[in-house]
């Protein structure tokens, strides 16, 4: 069955086994290319609709404890301040590189995960795709995809920080996404485009592991109930669980990733202002993690969790529901 679910015989009480989606052609080049494009299209819809929450999350994460004693940093206050001081359109600043990122990251992660699952899952001897294998597939696919897409994530964070420069009456560093790419390349070299790739990949691996494994597992556990169908209700329930799991697991790594990438802004300001305070340069993701815990407390690692989950829940819902639906419409089979 292409819907990943078989009805159990009426004479048996044994739950229906998990059936690998697609057919023997699931790993063929046309099928992989089609699913790659469909996943990118679904991620574009989800990213555009929820992007303002990503701006809010990033601003919360770079706010250091004690930096502004009288400044309120709640989610709604930060969003309100962005709209008031920078304009409503600023809530979508950096959307272009975010979409470019998903045409690399999401396409690769979905393709690798499904290809690995199709090769590892033994439909004859296993009723469900083993959870540890699902987690491993998610971990690998997320890390590989994010490594390739890391430069676009770096540019996205840099573009999101331009609003802060505007508030400080500083000249903009970049005029467009491609200007940001070229400027960072000239200033830091080709390898510099991968600055922060380690925490970036760590965060993506954890997020993808939780997201993919939870969605895959929950969906097919639901489908073992003969009353449930492989439809939008099942997809919605599974996506809500996957979004929550991904937010819990990935938020600390997301905070570290954002702090590491935000160093570029401080380095740039220091290089162009001799009176500026020397920025702290984290030696690596572990050093950054330990610094945050020592100076700001463990809970600082979950700064921005509410906007992260507030964004991740609808993002996950929009992505998985639209992805499953477009796959059904083009006959690619259920995930």
Order of alpha helices (4+ residues) and beta strands (2+ residues): alpha-alpha-alpha-alpha-alpha-alpha-alpha-alpha-alpha-alpha
